[in-house]
Amino acid sequence: MNKTLLIYILALGIFGIINTEMGVIGLLPQISEQFGVSVSTAGLLVSLFALVIAISGPFMPLFFSGINRKKAMLFVLAVFVITNLFSAFSHSFTMLLITRIIPAFLHPVYFSLAFVAAASSVSKEHTAKAVSKVFMGVTAGMVLGVPITSFVADIISLQAALLFFALVNAIAFIGILLFVPSMPVNEKLSYGKQLSVLKKPVMWFSMAAAAFILSGMYAVYSFFAEYLDKVTQMSGKEISAMLVLFGATGILGNLVAGRFLSTNAVKTALVFPFSLGIVYLLMYFIGTLNIPMMIIILVWGILFTLGLNISQYWITSAATDAPDFANGLFVAFGNLGVTIGTFIGGIFITNMGTQHVIWGGLLFLVLALLAIVMRTTFYKQSV
């Protein structure tokens, strides 16, 4: 089959799964209102989903490593479609939470399979390029999924937005069913050598940095819509427009990341916490003003995807001899960061008010900077 089509179908599946995970961020105010829970409680839909991924990330792919990759991917997407349909018709917040947690266990499985399938579909010299195209599904899901679902909820309804999650995964399911060839596993991979990378201290500094970077990002971003609603006092349509703006500049951030990381990865990583920290401080002091906030969002979107790319690079560059396992660790520790950041951000909102969620983000950016400095100081050869 056309290898380009194969790669984009795999990326669509990634987009659908990430959209299910992150798209709910723009829906938190509506979910809070419809189910009668606080926004910080509604944030559990993000944090618990991510926590499950963080726990299952390194291990779940092992259980599926001997199964035909096409069948395994179809199974994962089928579960996402079914649970998303149930979530759209949930009558209680508890039911909604359960229908979010179940598919989260299979999230890392599709990621692992998609990256391996993309790599095996091309020659060795084109592997990195193929995997990077699939990774674009991650970026698109994170920066476009939120504004799209928020727009659907604002124009139609919350239920329609939740059904959109099911629709995207269903389209990816059909694409894989019709266009992806059977991918039997000829021999089950040994994970012994890959697990050995955990013996290296540089790996733990890298994972800590990635987790803190994601925590610093999501402590604030998880409550993006809430911040624009309560602090900037934008309308629902204005918030949707800002989410689209954020997503558009996020795509640009992905291009910027590739150039900066290939030129000077260390300097890029060291400058990032300061840059995002400045954005947060500007939000705190002038985030009540619409026009300045729009300009801040332009820069924030670029930095957001830059942070994602830095985190992924920081971990994989520390384990070049085990790239598959390293990507699994990125998924796991990245989502651990999402969980911790969203949880702490919720605490700041509950106890101090929405505007003060900024301090939760700054706290984690300081910790991220320390982890980055530790790695670059003692393990320069691994960067």
Sequence and secondary structure as in RCSB ss.txt:
>XXXX:A:sequence
MNKTLLIYILALGIFGIINTEMGVIGLLPQISEQFGVSVSTAGLLVSLFALVIAISGPFMPLFFSGINRKKAMLF
VLAVFVITNLFSAFSHSFTMLLITRIIPAFLHPVYFSLAFVAAASSVSKEHTAKAVSKVFMGVTAGMVLGVPITS
FVADIISLQAALLFFALVNAIAFIGILLFVPSMPVNEKLSYGKQLSVLKKPVMWFSMAAAAFILSGMYAVYSFFA
EYLDKVTQMSGKEISAMLVLFGATGILGNLVAGRFLSTNAVKTALVFPFSLGIVYLLMYFIGTLNIPMMIIILVW
GILFTLGLNISQYWITSAATDAPDFANGLFVAFGNLGVTIGTFIGGIFITNMGTQHVIWGGLLFLVLALLAIVMR
TTFYKQSV
>XXXX:A:secstr
  HHHHHHHHHHHHHHHHHHHHGGGGGHHHHHHHHT  HHHHTHHHHHHHHHHHHHTTTHHHHTTTS HHHHHHH
HHHHHHHHHHHHHT SSHHHHHHHHHHHHTTHHHHHHHHHHHHHHTS GGGHHHHHHHHHHHHHHHHHHHHHHHH
HHHHHT HHHHHHHHHHHHHHHHHHHHHHS     SS    HHHHGGGG HHHHHHHHHHHHHHHHHHHHHTTHH
HHHHHTS   HHHHHHHHHHHHHHHHHHHHHHHHHHHHHHHHHHHHHHHHHHHHHHHHHHHTTSHHHHHHHHHHH
HHHHHHHHHHHHHHHHTT TT HHHHHHHHHHHHHHHHHHHHHHHHHHHHHH GGGHHHHHHHHHHHHHHHHHHH
HHH GGG 
